[in-house]
Structures are given as C-alpha cells and as structure tokens.
Amino acid sequence: INMSAKVLIIEDEPDIRKTIHYNLSKESFTVFQAGSIAEGEKSISDNSPDVIILDLMLPDGSGLTLCKDIKSDDKTKHIPVILLTAKADEVDRVIGFELGADDYVTKPFSVRELILRVKAILKRGVSESTKGDEEEFIFGELKLNLDAHQVFIHDHEIPFTALEFRLLKHLIDRRGRVQSRDQLLEEVWGYSAEVTTRTVDTHIKRLREKLGSTGEYIQTIRGVGYRFSKTPH
C-alpha cells in the first residue's frame, strides 16, 4: 500500500474532521479537509486524492449528489469513496452503493476501523493494477474487458461501478464454486468487519438487474451464498 496516499475528508463537523485527520496523518497519509461540497469539489480538482471519505449530510447539499458526480465523471470515477452515514440511514447506504460508493462506515465509528477500510481499499487498488490479467473474458453473451473494466452483453456496454465489476469478476473466477457472503465480503470488499451481509445481497441484486437475462448465471444457494454458473446455458 502507498502509505503516502492522499486522503480527502469531506465532513462538516470540525471535531470529526480533526480526529480523522490526526489519525490518518499518524499513519503517514497526506490528508486534505473540506467542510462542504463546494470545498470538496475544489480539493478534488486541486489535489487529486487517492481516497475520499464523504459525509452524507453537508451544509450545501447531500453527499450522495457529490458521490454521483464523482462517479459519473471520467476524470474522477476511479477514486474510491467511503461514505460516512448515520446508523439509521440504510436507505442512503443502498443508494450510495448504487451511485458507485465503494464502502461506508456508520457514525459513531471507530477511527481505527475507518483507517483499516482506507487501507483495504488502497490495497485492493494495488492488487488490481499489478495483476497481469488476460485482457478479455467471454462467457456466453457476456464479455468482460479486464483492463478497461468494461462489461458488454451482446456487444452492448453496461455501465458498472468498480466494486460491481470486482464482484462480478470474483464470482466468474470461481465459477461453479459457492461463495459465502462472508467470503465475498472478505475477498471483494477487503475486510471481515461487521458489515451487514445485506451489503452483498444489495450488490448481487444490482448485478442481476444490470446483466438482464445473463443475470441468471448468478445462482443463489439458499442459506450459503452465491455461485456463478460453470458453463453458459
């Protein structure tokens, strides 16, 4: 992991910002702070952060809007976003994932856990960029361009977030074998913290919706987890 990686905290509560800043700096990260969407946008363009920690409740709008903007812009969509959400905001978390957020932490949170999440995300990026992948994977009507992180069905490109792509590729790499939710959390998300397994279910549901009829390659194994078909049918 690049420990001098740049982390941007977009959070309007100065105490929380300060605490996160202090602890990340201690781990040798370069840390930037913003207290609003406007400041956050400026910092993103000025500092090109490697990870963004984004609060949902900001004085000039919703963090979800900013998340959507980050993930729909070619210049910034590769930057991982960790959402900070209030405990009750299950709906916001789901929407956040649909907009492309890579992870979330609920308030009140343990700073140590947040740092572990940041490290897990950076580690994921490194292993992805250093793996020598075969460039293309074809399975029935489904085609994955591994270098460009693109998914095609019948040669029609389907937009996938980085996390969705990683989850799909993980299932395909282990096709024919059942993957439990815990395994998926650990290997795709990069940690085995107390993240609700609903996170996995939400993402699988998204994958199936996006894949249309090819979504049936992803099979639910009741009480265990998920499996990708061994052969296209």
N, C-alpha and C positions, 0 to 999 in steps of 0.2 A: 504494500500500500504506500502511496505517496503521502508521507506524513506532513509534508508542507502544502498539502492540497488546500485550496481556497474554499472556505465555507461562508455562505451569506445567511445571516439570520434576519428574517423579516417578521418582526414581532413588536406590537405597540406598547407592551409593558416593559419599562426600562429595567426593572429588577430581574425579570426573566431573561431579558437580553444580556444583561451584565453577567448573570450566573452562567449562562451557556457560553458566552464569550470567554470568560475567565477559564472555564474548564477545557474548552477546546484549545485555547491558546497554550494551556499547560501541556497539551498533547502535541504541541508543535504545529498545529494547523494555523493557517493565516485566516483571520476571521474579520468579516465585514458586518456591519449592522445597518438595519433600516427600520424605521418605525411606521412606515406606511407603504401603500402600493407604489405611489409616485417615487419615493426614495428607493424602494426595492428595484423598480424598473431602471432607474438611473445607475444603481450599483451593479445590476446585471450587465448593462452595456459598458460600464467603466471597468469592471473588474473580472468579467468572465469567470464566475465561480464554478467550482467542480461539484458542489452540492448546495442545495438551497433548503433551509429549514423555514417553513412558511406557516404562520399562524392564520387561522381562518377568519378571525374577527379583526378587521383592520379599520382604522378611522375613516379611510376614504373608499371603502368597499369591501367585497368579500375576497378572501384569499383564493377561493375557488375560481373566481374570474381570472385572477393573475395566473393561477396554475394552468388554466385553459390556454391563456395567451402564450405562456412559456412553451407549453407542449404542442402548440399548433404553429410555432414559428421555427422554420428550418434551422435558424442560427442558434436556437436555444433548446430545441426539443430533446437533445441528448443529455441535458443537465438533470440529474436525479433530484426529485422534490420529495422532501419529508414533510408531511402535514402535521401541525400541532392542533389537536381538536379537543373540545370539551368532552367529558366522559359520555354524555348522553347523545352526542351527535353521530350516531350510527349512520344516519341518512347521509350526512355530509361526507363521511368517510367513503361510503359506497360511491357517491357522486365523484368524490376526489379521485378514486381509482379509475372510474370511467373516463375522467378527463386526463388520465395518464400519470397521476401521482405514483411514486414508487414505494412509499411507505407512510405510516402515520404513527404518531405517539400521542396518547391521551393525557390531558392535564388532570390532576397534577402528575408529573412524570419524574422518573429518576434520571438525573443528568447522566449518570453512568450508563444507563440503558440507551439514552439518546446517542451518546458517543459510540457505543457498540453498533448502533444502527448505522451511523455515519460511516464507520469503518467497514461494516459488512457491505454497504453499497459501493464504497470505493474499491473494495477487494473484488466484488463482482465485476466491476468495470475493467479491472486489470486482467482478470482471468479471461474475460471475453475478448479483450483486444490482443492477448498473446496466444490464444488458442489457434492453431493452424486448422481452420475448418475447410472441408471440401466446400466449394462455393455454392453448390446448388443441391437441393434435396427435392425429389419428385415422388409423390405418393398419390396415385390416382389422379384426380383433378387438381390436387393441392400441390403447389410449388413454393418452396422457400428459397429465397436468395439470402444466404447466410451472412455474406459480407455486408450487404446493404440493409439487412434486417427487414426485408420485404416479403410479404405473403401474397400469393396470387391464387385465384381459383378460376379455372378456365381462362387463364391469361389476363384476368381482370384483377387489378391490385386492390387488396383490402387493407385499409389503414389499421395498423397495430401499434400499441404503445410498446416501449422497450420491455416492460415487465410481461405483457401478454405474449410477446414474441419469445421471451426466455422460457415462459411456462410451456408454450406450445412445443418449442424445440426440445425441452427437457422430457416431455411426455413422448415425443416422437423417438428421441434417442433410446428410450427404454420401452419401445412399443412391445406389446404382448405381455408386459410385466405390470402388476398392480403397484401403484404408488399411493401410499397412505397420505393423508392430509399433513401429518407431522413431517413426513419425509419431504413433501413438496415445500412446506414452509422452510425447512432447514436448507434444502438444496437450491431452491429457486429464489426465495427471499433472503436467504443467507443467515438465518438465526433460528433458534428454537425457543424464543421468548414466549410470553403468554399471549401471543397474538391469537385472536379468536380464529378458529378454523373456518368460520364463516367467510373470512377473507379469501380463502382458497375457493370455496363454493361460489362466491360472487364472481371471481375471476374465470372459473370454469364456465359459468353461465354466460359471461361475456364472450368467451372464446367461441362457444357453440353458436351464439347469436351471429357473431361475425362470420363464422365459417359456413353458415347456412346449412345446406344438405350434407356437406362434408363434416359438419359438427358431430354427426353420429359416429365418426371414428373414435370420438372420446366417449368411452363407456363408463357408467357409474357402477362400481361394485359395492353393493349395499353394505354399510357398516364397516367398510375397509377404506375405500378411496376411489381412485380413478385409474383407467387403463386406456392406452391408445391401441386401436386395432393392430394386429400383427400384419395383416395384408389388406389392401384396399378391396372393397367388395362392390 
